[in-house]
Amino acid sequence: MLFGNRNDIVQYDNGYISKIPVFQFILLSCLVPLWAAAASLNDVLITQFKSVFALSDFASALVQSAFYSGYFLISIPASMVIRNTTYKTAILCGLGFYIAGCSLFFPASHMATYTMFLVAIFAIAIGLGFLETSVNTYSTMLGPQETATLRLNISQTFQPLGSIAGILLGKYLIFQEGESMAAQLASMDAVQAAAYKMEMLQHTLEPYHIMIYILLGIFALFAVTAYPKCKVKSASTEGVPSIGKTLSYLAGNGRFKRGIVAQFLYVGMQVAVWSFTIRLALHLDPSINERAAANYMVVSFIFFFIGKFVANFLMTKFSANKVLALYAAIGVLDIFVVAFAPGMAALYGAVFASFLFGPCWATIYARTLDAVEKKYTETAGAIIVMSIIGGAFVPALQGYVSDITGSMQLSFIVNVVCFAFIAWYFHKEARLEEGEEMKLADCNG
């Protein structure tokens, strides 16, 4: 076994370890851009499938519903794999499903049915559910407890790089030069249109062909790399709590439940904004094609990357809860601009929204997990990952609003509610933080 565990690392009873194994942490963090690339490719597929299969905005958003439903369904089984084996085993399972899902794009392209593509996307999501359930919790455990949130934020910083890579793969390998697909299809007869659509479907294979080779290489690296278990040692009289007992405990934990709702709405909002940015660009500027419209997503992910760094810096100077409450409050105003501003100002607002997404996911995840006793960590982490199901509902709701109002731009108003709740959530967390600090000061006094 290569890169074995270092002898100077101590495993504590609470699951944390005394030092960060640097190579293992970097390799673990490399999984974050891999799942980000798959997610951002969905934003390309939504636009591609809408034209190829003549879908409504609601139906095209089912790409995200299939994707995030896979997360929801697999998270608890993934947590059980972690409980009964190791984080590494769950990661290898996730990579295996990810590879299988990418491979399913090949028969899907020949069958040329929307349903088969949704099955392939669902299979990829099963793999990513394993990965996120494992990696998000594991990165917090892979080192000293006092730097757990920082480690998660560092690993999540790689996410925009994967998102940008996914969009660029879609831009250059799926989208083609020339007029937009809608414009080209409008000038064709039925036979020409059918042949053109089949050609466009074949282009969807190319990014996934590349992804398979990358994933096989990462799988091999994980297989030969030793990782610390980072498992909580329960007292022998207690044993590992059952799923039933764990769920009962979590159901009575108010702070945990608020975190779940916040994560549900945050993921849903982020996915919805990104899902429809390319479509909004095509709507506001009919002179551009899909490849040019994808540039706005590249800029969005660059803004997302910058927003994470700015927020991480501010969080070293000020309360993380107050910083992100401010981010979310500005986000409410920004989405109003997207929904109601004239012309390209709306598109610029959609791009700027990515800056405000910041490190919300990682911070909500860490704060929510922090509210849970350590013996319930694996299942609690899985349920937080299950809240990603928001990515299945909010984009579909936005697509439905777009269809019934006939306005892609106005449909962005759905995300105002999400940003408003997240602002309230971080405000509430800030108040709790201040209360704890006052209690600590009274005790020290």
N, C-alpha and C positions, 0 to 999 in steps of 0.2 A: 504493500500500500504506500503510494507516494505522499509526500507532504504530511507525514504523520503528526499526531498531536504533540505539542511541546511539553517537555517534562516540567517546565517551570509554571505551567498554568494550573491553577487550583480550581476545582469544581465545587461550588458552594451548594448547600442544601436547598436554597431557593431557586436553583437552576442557573443563576448567573455564574460567570467565570472571572478569574482575577485579572486576566489580560486578554486583549483582542488578538486572535490569531490573524495576522494581516492578510496573508494570501487567501485564507478561507473566507474572510469577510469580503475581500475584493471579488472573488469568484461568485459569492452569494449575491453581491450587489449587481453583478453582470446580468442576473436574471431579470432585474427590474426593467432595463431597456428592451429586453426580449419580449416581455408581455406588453410593454407600451407600444412596440412596433405593431403587434397584432391588433391592438385596440385602434391605433390611428389608421391602419389599413381599412378598418371598417368604415371610416369616414369617406374613404375613396370608393369603397364598394357600394355604399348607399347611393352615391351619385351615378355610378356605372349601372347598377341594377335598375334604378328608376327609369332610365332610358331603354335599356335592353328588354326589360320585362313589362314596360309601360305601367309602372306602379304609381299609386297615390303616395303622398308624403307619409301618411300613416303606415301604409304597407312597406314602404322603403325603410322606415324606422324599425321594422321587425328584425332587421339585421342585428341591431343592438339588443332587441328583446331576446333573440336566440343566444346571443353572446353572453349577456349578463344573467340569463336564466341558468346557464351552465354553472356559473359561479355559485348561484343560490343553492342549487341542488347538490353540489358536490362538497360544499364546505364542511358540513358535519361529518360525512364519511371520511373526508381528508383528515379532520381532527382526530377521528378514531384511529386512523392509520398512524398518525403521529403518537397518540397515546400508547398504542400497542407495539410500535416499532421505534423509529427515530425520525427526526426532521429530514435527514438525508434520504431515507427511504421514500418519504412522501414527495420530496423534490424529484427523485428519479421517476416516480410514477407520473408526476406532472409533466416532465419532459417527454415521457413516452406517449402520453395522450396528445400533447402538443404536436409531436411529430406525426402521429396518426391522423389528427385533424387536418394538418397541412396536406397530407397525402390524399385525403378525401376530395380535395379540390380537383384532382385529375379526373376521376369518374364523374364528378359534378359537371365539369365543363363539357363532357361528351353527352351527358343526359340532358343538359341545357334546361333544367327546371330550377326555379327559384327555391323550391322546398329542399332539394338536394344540397344546394349551397348553404341553406340555413342549418342543415344537419352537420355539414363540415365545420361551420362556424361554431356550432354548439359543441362539437367534439374538441375543438381548440380551447373553448372556454372551460371544459372539464379539466383539461391540463393546467390551464392558468389558475383555476380555482385551487388545485393542489399546490401550485407554486406560491400564490399569494397567501394562502392559509399558513404555509410553512415559512416563507421568507420574511413576511412582516413581523411575525412573532419571534422568529429565530434571530433576526438582526438585532432585536432589542435584548435578547438573552446572550448574545455572543460577545460578552465583555462585562465590565463592572456595571452594577445596577445604576449608579449615579449618572452614567452617560448613555443610558438606554434610549431616551428620546432623541438625543443627538445622533446616535448611530442610525436610527430609523430615518431621520431626516437626511443624513448623508447618503444612505443607500437610495432613498427616493429622489435625490438630486439627479440621479442618472436617468430618471424617467423621461424628461423632455428630449434627451439625446435619442432614445429609442423611438419616441413619437415623431421626431423630425426624420429619422431614418425610414420609418414606415411610410410617411407621407411622400418622401422623395422616391421610394421604391414604387409607390402607386402612381406618382406623377409621371415618371419616366418609363415605367414598364406596363402600366395599365392604361392610363390616359394617353391619347395619341395627338399628333399635330393636326392642324387644319381647323375647320369650323367645329363648333360644339356638336355633340352627338345628336341633340334634338334638331339642330339646323340641318345636319346631313340626312337624318331620317326623313325630314319633311319633304326633301326633294327626291326621294326614292319611291319606286313602286313596291308592291308587296314582296316580290321575289328578291329584289335587291336588298330590301330592308331585312329580310330573314337571313340572307347571307352575311350582311354587315353585322347583324347582332351576334351571329355565331363567331365571327372573327373577333369581335370585342370580348366575348366570353373567354376565348383562348388566351387573351392577354392577361386575364386574372390569374393564370397559372404561374406566371413568371416570378413574382415576388415570393411565392410560397415554395417554389423550387429552390431558391437561394436560402430561404429560411430553414429548410430541411437539412441542408449541409451544415449550417451554423449550429443548429440544435444537436445534430449528431456529435459534433465536436465538443460542445458543452457537456452533453451527456457523458461522453468518455472521460472528460476531466473530473466531473463529479464522482464518477464510478471509482476512480483511482485516488481520490483525495480523502484523507481521514478528517472527520469532523467531531468535535466534542458533542456529547449527547445533550447537554443543557436541559436536563429533565429535573423537575422538582422532586425532591425526596420526601415522600409523605411518611408520617409517623406510622409505625407498623400497626398500631391499634386502629388507625383510621383507614388506611389503604387509599387507593385512588377513588375519589368520589364518582358515583355513577352519573350517567347522562341525566337521569331523572332528577337527582339531587342537585346537580349543577344547574339545570334549567330552572328549577324552583328557586334557587338562590339568585340567579340572574334576573328572574322575573320580578323579584322584590327589590332590586337595586335600581333606584330612580336615576342616579347619575349615569349608570350603564345604559339604561333605556333611552335617555336623552341623547347620548352619544350615538346610539344606533340610528335614531331618527335623523340626526345631523349628518351622519355619514351617508345615509340613504339619499337625502336631498342634495348633498354636495356632489356625490358621484352622478346622480341623475342630471343635475344642472350642468356639470362639466361635460358629460357625454352629449347632452342635448345641444349645447352651444357649439361644440366641435362637429357634431353630426350635420348641422345645417349651415355652417359657415360657407362651405363651398357652394351649396345651393343658393345661399343669400347673395354671394358674389355674382353668380350667373344670372340671378333675378335682377339685381341692381345694375349690372353692366352686361347686357346681351351681346355686346360685341366681342367678348372674350370666350375662349373655350375652357374645357375642364382642366387642362394642363396649366393654363394661366391662372385659373381660379384657385388651384391648389397652392399657389404661392402665398395666398393669404393664410392658409393653414400652417405653412412653414414659419411665417412671421408670428403667428399665434403661439407656436411652440417655443420660439425664441423668446417671446415675451413671458411665457410660462416659466422658462428657465431663469430669466432675469428676475422675475417676480419672486421665485423661490430664494435666490441669493439675497435679494434685498430684504425679504421677510426674515430669513435666517440671521442676517446681520442685525436687524432691528430687535429680534428676539433675544439677542445677547445683551442688549442695552435696556430693553423694557420688557414688561410682562408679555409672554407669548399670547395669552388670551386677549389682552387689550390690543395688541398689534393686529391679530386676525379678526377681532371684532370690527376694527376700523377698516380693514381690507373689505370685509363683507358689507359694511355700511356704504362704502364707496361703490361696491359692486351693485347694490340696489339701484343707485342713481345711474350707473353705467348701462344697465340693462334697459332702463327706461329710455335712454338715448337710442339704444339699438331698436327698440320697438316703435319709437315715434319720430326720430330725427329724419329729416329729408335727405335723399340722395346717399352718397357714399359715406356720409358721417355715420350712418347706422352700421355699415360694414366695419369701419374703423373702431366703433364701440365694441363690436363682437370680437375683434382681434384683441383689443385692450383688456377685455374681460379675462383673458388667459393670464395676464400679469397678476390679476387679483385672486386667481385660484390659489396661488402661492403654495405653501406646504400644508394646506388645510387637511388633506387626507392623512398624512403622517401624524400631524398633531392631534387630530380627533382620534385616530387609532390609538396612539400612545396614551392620551388622557383617559379614554374609555377603558383601556386595558388596565390602567393604573388604579381604577376604581374597583377592581376585582381582586379578591384574594388569590394568591399565586397558585393554589391547588386547583383552581378552575381555569387556569390560563389557556390551555389548549382549546377547550370548547368555547371560551369567551372570544378568543381570537378568531375562531372559525365563524362565529355568529357576526362579528364585526365585518368579516369578509363577505358574509351572506348579505349584508346591507348594501353591497354593490348592486343588488337587484334593482336599486333605484335607477341604474343605467338602462334597465329594460322598460321602466314605466314612464319616466319623465320625457325621453325623446319621443316615445309613442304618443304621449299626451300632446306634446308640442306639434307633432305631425298631424294629429287629429284637429287641433285648433287651426293649423294652417289650412287644412282641407275645408273646414266648415266656414272659415272667415274669408278664404281666398287670398290670404295675405301671409306670405312667408315671414315678412318683417314683424307683423303684429304678434305672431305666434311666440316670439321670444319673451313675451310678457309672462309666460309660465315660469320662467326662471327667476323672476322678481321675488316670488313667494319663497323659493329655495334660499336665495341669498339673505332674505329677511330673517328666516328661521336660524340660519347659521350665525348671523350677527347677534341674535338673541342668545343662542347657545354659548358663544364665546363670552358675551357679557355676563351670563349666568356663571360660567366657569371662573371669570375674573372676580366676581363677587365672592364665590366660595373660597378662592385663593386668598383674598384679602381677609376673610373671616378666619382662615387657618393661621395666617400670619399674625393676626391680632391675638389669637389664643396662645400661640407660641411666645409672643412678646409678654403676655400676662404671666405665663408660666416662668419665663426667665426672670421676669421682674420680681 
